[in-house]
Amino acid sequence: METGKTENRLRDIEVTNKDLPLHCPMPSMLLWNAHPRVFLPIEQTGDALCPYCGTRYHLAGGPVSGH
């Protein structure tokens, strides 16, 4: 596995504000082109689910205020 890359098999990923706007797959994934890029609205709820691969994302610190 390449250094700094995550496997696409991970289905529960914590992201931070620096990852916003969130899209899946993320650039840090080994198969960054595994499916079409889809932007995921995570700011309001703190959670998002990719409709293509089922990866669940959690925003560290929870929802972003003002969104």
N, C-alpha and C positions, 0 to 999 in steps of 0.2 A: 504494500500500500504506500502511496506517495505521502511524504511528510506533510502534515497539516491538512490533509484531506480526510473527510469523514465518509464512511460507507453509506450507501443509499439504503441499506437495510435498517438503519436506525429509524424508528418510527415515533420517537418522542424527543424533540429537540428544544432546548432552551435558547432563546435568542435575546439580544440586548437592543437598546435604542440605536446603536450604531449599525444594526442590520436592517433598519427601516429605510425605505419601504421594503417590506418583506415579500420575497418571491420564492417559489419552489420550482425547480430545484435551486439550491443556493450555490454560489460559485465555489464554496469550499467542499462540495460533494464530488466524489470520484467521477460519477456519471452525471455531470452537470447538464447534459443534454438528454437525460433519460425520458423526459416527456416535455411537451411544450411549456414554456415559462408561464406561470400564472401568479399574479400578484394577490396576496392574501391580506385582507383587512384584519389586523390584529390589535390595532391601537385602542379601540373602544372596549373590548372584552378581555384582552390579555391572552386569548387563545385563538388559534386558527387551525383548520384542518384542510390539507391539500386534497382537492377533489380527484386528482389523478392517481396519486400513489398512497394516500391515506396517512401521510406523515402528519403528526400533530405537533404544532409549535406552541410554546409557552413563552410569553414575554417576561423576562426577569423584572421584578418590581411591579408587575401587574399592568393594568390599563394606563394609558397616557392621559393625563388630565388635559382638558381642553379639546378633546377629540370626540 
